[in-house]
Structure formats: structure tokens, C-alpha cells
Amino acid sequence: MPARMPVRRFAATAAATVLAAGPAALAGAGPAHATEDHGRASAVVLRTGLDVSLLNKSVNVPLTVSLNDVQAPRSAEKTALTAKLDGVDGGQPFTVLGAEVARSSAKVSAKKAEGSVNLAHAKVHVPGLPLLSLIEIEQVSAKAVCVAGEKPVATANPLGAVTVLGKKTTVTAGGPTEVKVPGVGEVRLDLASTRTTSRTAAATALQLKLSINPLKLNVAEVEGTVTLAEATCEAPAAPASADPVEPATEVKPQGGAPAEEANLAETGGSSATPYVAAGAVALLAAGGGAVVLARRKRG
């Protein structure tokens, strides 16, 4: 009798091992998740796209510069921008923008992307007008916020007085404002432009389209655009939801089933049936082993 106890324990252990391993062996790997996209954001205090013509357009010099132009994650706070152009001011540096505050910031995270700009007490100059500012502003700001799964928001706020080519100007959001100064040139201002889509936003506080030709001397004719306080963003991708695991489709045998199998199917079954069957097989194998061992001992 004592010799049979280890055999029985072995059989029970084998059956338990098969039953426990069955679900783990059949379970598949979990669903894969897409890599998170943290979105994008940018901000710039000033950007120029100007064509400077010298000596009756015999020489064309582009002026393409920017101040505090950042991509997320980054920020900048330079308050002055200078540039040099051959043939302008004897090739000496001249100030394009000077301000008390010129701050840009671009941030991104798994849930939000945000760009923002703040510019205060600023003066913008262009070649050919060393003593007269193209524009003077008290304060402008722009902000673009994109939150995953939400509608993006864009805001642009020019605050305070605006002076264009020495003339105080009232800028309205209803449409472009045109300023003409005889003997100097003309400037068209677009105020507070915002654009949004389902995942992106962009805000521009001021955009100037200008044509400057002081006294029509054709010494330094300037045409192009100047953008002040621009911010953009693109929302991070929404978290990917786990796809539900579909149960395995039952494979039915082809042709008619024997009567015994049909009767068994009608009685119903459960998802544990394969594990029970596996356990039964293990018990039979273990029992057979026990019988063989017992007979050998008796022999």
C-alpha cells in the first residue's frame, strides 16, 4: 500500500499540471498598440520674405530672416534681430526688429501640443528706411493649442496702438487695412488670422504685405511680406484602443456525424472541455504507469 501512494500522487500532479497549462498554452499574445505620436508645435516672433531691389532693380537681394523661430520642445527670448545686406547702409548691420519682450514657446506631450508667442513694444525696420519704422506695436500675441481628441483652438490678439510708416492706424479684424504714405510706399495689414482643422491650428497676429519705394528713387525698393507672432500646432494621436480578441470559430466536421457524437453535442459543452479531456488523458497515462509499476513490484 505505501508503494502505491507515490504513484497516485504522481498521477494527480500530472493531471493538475496539464489542466493548469492548458489555458496558458492556448492563450495568444496581447494586442499590439500603435506608437504614440506626441504631435507638433512651432512658434516664431518675426519672419520676413522680402525682395530688396537696388539701383533701379539692377541688383536684387532677398531678405529672409526670422527671430525666435522654434520647434517643439523649445523656447526663445531674444529681443533684437539685425541683418546685413550688400549695398544697404554700406554693408553695415541694421536692425530689423527691436522689442522689450519677444518670447516664443513650443511644447508637446502625449496629450497636448501648444505654440505661443508674445511680443511687446516692438519696432520693425526694412532696408531703405533707416529712420522710419515700418511698423510699431504695443503688444501682440498668438496661441495655438491642440489637445488629443479635442477640437484645436487658435487665438491671435493685437493689443494697443499700431503705427505704420509713422501713421497711427486702427487695425480691425473685419478685413485688411491699407496704409499709403506719399513718397514712401504702401502697406497692407491682415489682422488676427486663425485657421483650424480636426487636428491642427495656426494663429498669426499680424501679417504685412508691403511695397516701399522712398520718393520713387529706386535706390532701395522693398516688396514682400512680414509676419509677426505666429504659432502652430498638431494634436497628438489619440491613444489606440485595444482590439477585442475574437473567440475561435468552431470548426464543424464535414459530412454527417455519428449518432453518439450528435447526442453528445446536444447535451452541450463548455470552453473547459478540451482541458478536461487533456486531464483525462493525463490520468489514464498516469494510471497505466501505476499499474505497470505495481505489477513489476508483485513480480
C-alpha positions in Angstrom: 0.0 0.0 0.0 2.7 2.6 0.8 4.3 1.9 -2.6 1.2 2.9 -4.4 1.0 6.4 -2.7 3.8 8.0 -4.7 2.3 6.6 -7.9 -1.1 8.1 -7.1 0.5 11.4 -6.2 2.4 11.4 -9.4 -0.8 10.8 -11.4 -2.6 13.6 -9.6 0.3 16.0 -10.1 0.5 15.2 -13.8 -3.2 15.9 -14.3 -3.1 19.2 -12.4 -0.1 20.3 -14.5 -2.0 19.6 -17.8 -5.1 21.4 -16.6 -3.2 24.4 -15.5 -1.0 24.6 -18.6 -3.9 24.2 -21.0 -5.3 27.8 -20.9 -1.8 29.3 -20.8 -0.7 27.3 -23.8 -3.8 28.3 -25.8 -3.8 31.9 -24.9 -2.4 34.2 -27.6 -0.2 37.3 -27.2 -2.0 40.5 -26.3 -2.9 43.1 -29.0 -0.2 45.5 -30.2 -0.5 49.2 -29.6 0.5 51.8 -32.1 3.5 54.0 -31.2 2.3 57.3 -29.6 2.6 60.4 -31.7 3.3 63.4 -29.4 2.2 65.9 -32.1 4.0 69.0 -33.3 4.2 72.7 -32.4 6.0 75.8 -33.6 6.3 79.5 -32.9 8.0 82.5 -34.4 8.2 86.1 -33.3 9.0 87.6 -36.8 9.6 86.2 -40.2 10.4 88.1 -43.4 10.1 87.2 -47.0 11.3 90.4 -48.8 12.8 91.2 -52.1 15.1 94.2 -51.9 16.0 95.9 -55.2 18.9 98.3 -55.5 19.9 100.8 -58.2 16.7 100.7 -60.3 16.4 97.0 -59.8 19.8 96.3 -61.3 20.6 94.3 -58.1 18.1 92.1 -56.3 18.9 91.0 -52.7 16.5 88.8 -50.8 15.9 89.4 -47.1 14.7 86.2 -45.5 15.3 86.3 -41.7 13.4 85.1 -38.6 13.5 85.8 -34.9 12.8 83.2 -32.2 11.7 80.6 -34.7 11.3 77.4 -32.6 10.0 73.9 -33.0 8.8 71.9 -30.0 10.1 71.3 -27.4 11.9 74.6 -27.3 11.6 78.3 -26.3 13.4 81.5 -27.1 13.5 85.1 -25.8 15.8 87.1 -28.0 14.6 90.7 -28.2 16.5 92.1 -31.2 17.3 91.0 -34.8 19.9 92.5 -37.1 20.8 91.8 -40.7 23.3 92.8 -43.3 22.7 93.3 -47.0 25.3 94.3 -49.6 24.6 97.7 -50.9 22.4 98.7 -48.0 23.8 101.1 -45.4 27.3 100.5 -46.7 27.0 96.8 -45.9 26.7 97.6 -42.2 24.3 95.6 -39.9 20.9 97.3 -39.5 18.2 96.5 -37.0 15.2 94.5 -38.4 13.4 94.3 -35.1 13.9 95.6 -31.6 11.5 94.9 -28.7 11.2 94.9 -25.0 9.6 91.5 -25.0 9.9 88.9 -27.7 9.1 85.4 -26.4 8.2 82.2 -28.3 7.5 78.8 -26.9 6.6 75.4 -28.4 5.6 72.4 -26.1 4.5 68.9 -26.8 3.4 66.0 -24.6 1.5 62.7 -25.1 -1.8 64.7 -24.6 -1.2 68.2 -25.9 0.8 70.3 -28.4 1.0 74.1 -27.9 2.7 77.0 -29.6 2.6 80.6 -28.2 4.2 84.0 -29.0 4.2 87.2 -27.0 5.7 90.4 -28.5 5.6 93.8 -26.8 6.8 97.4 -27.6 8.4 96.4 -30.9 9.7 98.3 -33.9 10.3 96.7 -37.3 12.6 98.3 -39.9 13.2 97.5 -43.6 16.1 98.5 -45.9 15.8 102.0 -47.4 14.0 103.5 -44.4 16.8 103.8 -41.7 14.9 106.5 -39.7 11.3 105.5 -40.2 9.8 102.3 -38.8 7.8 100.1 -41.0 5.5 99.3 -38.0 5.5 100.0 -34.3 3.3 97.9 -32.0 2.5 97.9 -28.3 1.7 94.3 -27.9 0.6 91.2 -30.0 0.2 87.6 -29.1 -0.7 84.3 -30.8 -1.5 80.9 -29.4 -2.4 77.5 -30.9 -3.5 74.6 -28.7 -4.1 71.1 -29.9 -5.3 68.5 -27.4 -5.6 64.9 -28.4 -9.3 64.0 -29.1 -10.5 67.6 -28.9 -11.1 70.5 -31.4 -7.9 72.6 -31.8 -8.0 76.2 -30.7 -6.2 79.2 -32.3 -6.2 82.8 -30.9 -4.4 86.0 -32.0 -4.7 89.3 -30.2 -3.1 92.5 -31.3 -3.5 94.9 -28.4 -2.9 98.6 -28.2 -1.9 101.2 -30.8 -0.3 100.3 -34.2 1.8 102.8 -36.1 2.6 102.1 -39.8 5.1 104.2 -41.7 4.8 106.9 -39.0 0.9 107.0 -39.1 -1.2 105.8 -36.2 -3.5 103.2 -37.6 -6.7 101.5 -36.4 -6.5 97.9 -37.4 -9.7 95.9 -37.5 -10.4 92.2 -37.7 -13.1 92.7 -40.3 -10.6 92.8 -43.2 -7.2 94.1 -44.4 -6.2 97.6 -43.5 -4.3 99.6 -46.1 -1.9 102.4 -45.3 -0.5 104.6 -48.0 2.2 107.3 -47.4 3.0 109.5 -50.4 6.6 109.4 -51.3 7.3 106.4 -49.1 5.1 103.5 -50.1 2.1 101.4 -49.0 1.4 98.6 -46.6 -1.5 96.2 -46.3 -2.1 94.7 -42.9 -4.0 91.5 -42.2 -5.0 91.2 -38.5 -5.6 88.2 -36.3 -5.7 85.3 -38.9 -6.6 81.9 -37.4 -7.1 78.5 -39.1 -8.1 75.2 -37.6 -8.7 71.6 -38.8 -9.7 68.5 -37.0 -6.1 68.1 -35.6 -4.2 71.3 -36.5 -4.4 75.0 -35.6 -2.5 78.1 -36.7 -2.7 81.7 -35.5 -1.0 84.8 -36.9 -1.3 88.1 -35.0 -0.2 90.4 -37.9 0.9 89.9 -41.5 2.1 92.8 -43.6 2.3 93.0 -47.3 4.4 95.9 -48.3 5.7 97.9 -51.3 8.2 100.5 -50.3 10.0 102.9 -52.7 11.1 106.1 -50.9 10.4 109.1 -53.1 10.4 106.7 -56.0 14.2 107.0 -56.3 14.5 103.2 -57.0 17.5 103.2 -54.7 16.1 100.6 -52.2 12.7 99.3 -53.3 11.3 96.7 -51.0 8.4 94.3 -51.7 7.2 91.2 -49.9 5.7 90.1 -46.5 6.5 90.4 -42.8 4.8 88.1 -40.4 4.6 88.9 -36.7 3.7 86.5 -33.9 2.7 83.1 -35.5 2.0 79.9 -33.7 1.0 76.4 -35.0 0.2 73.0 -33.5 -0.8 69.5 -34.5 -2.6 67.3 -32.0 -1.0 64.1 -30.7 -2.6 60.9 -31.9 -5.4 59.7 -29.7 -4.5 56.6 -27.7 -5.1 53.4 -29.6 -7.8 51.2 -28.1 -7.1 47.5 -27.6 -8.8 45.4 -30.3 -11.2 42.8 -28.7 -9.9 39.2 -29.0 -12.5 37.3 -31.1 -13.3 33.8 -29.9 -12.0 30.9 -32.0 -14.6 29.9 -34.6 -15.9 26.4 -34.1 -14.8 24.1 -36.9 -17.6 21.6 -37.7 -16.7 18.3 -39.3 -17.7 17.8 -42.9 -20.4 15.3 -43.6 -22.8 13.6 -41.1 -21.7 13.0 -37.6 -22.1 9.6 -35.9 -25.2 9.3 -33.7 -23.1 9.1 -30.5 -21.3 12.4 -31.3 -24.5 14.1 -32.3 -26.1 13.1 -29.0 -23.0 14.4 -27.1 -23.2 17.7 -28.9 -26.8 18.2 -28.0 -26.0 17.8 -24.3 -23.9 20.9 -24.5 -20.3 21.7 -23.7 -18.1 24.4 -22.4 -14.7 26.1 -23.2 -13.2 23.8 -20.5 -14.0 20.6 -22.4 -10.5 20.5 -24.1 -8.8 20.9 -20.7 -10.9 18.2 -19.1 -10.1 15.8 -22.0 -6.4 16.6 -21.6 -6.7 15.9 -17.9 -8.4 12.6 -18.6 -5.6 11.6 -20.9 -3.0 12.5 -18.3 -4.9 10.5 -15.7 -5.1 7.5 -18.0 -1.4 7.7 -18.8 -0.5 8.1 -15.1 -2.8 5.2 -14.1 -1.3 3.0 -16.7 2.1 3.8 -15.4 0.9 3.0 -11.8 -0.4 -0.4 -12.9 2.8 -1.4 -14.6 4.8 -0.4 -11.6 2.5 -2.3 -9.3 2.8 -5.5 -11.4 6.5 -5.3 -11.5 6.6 -5.0 -7.8 4.4 -8.0 -7.3 6.5 -10.0 -9.8 
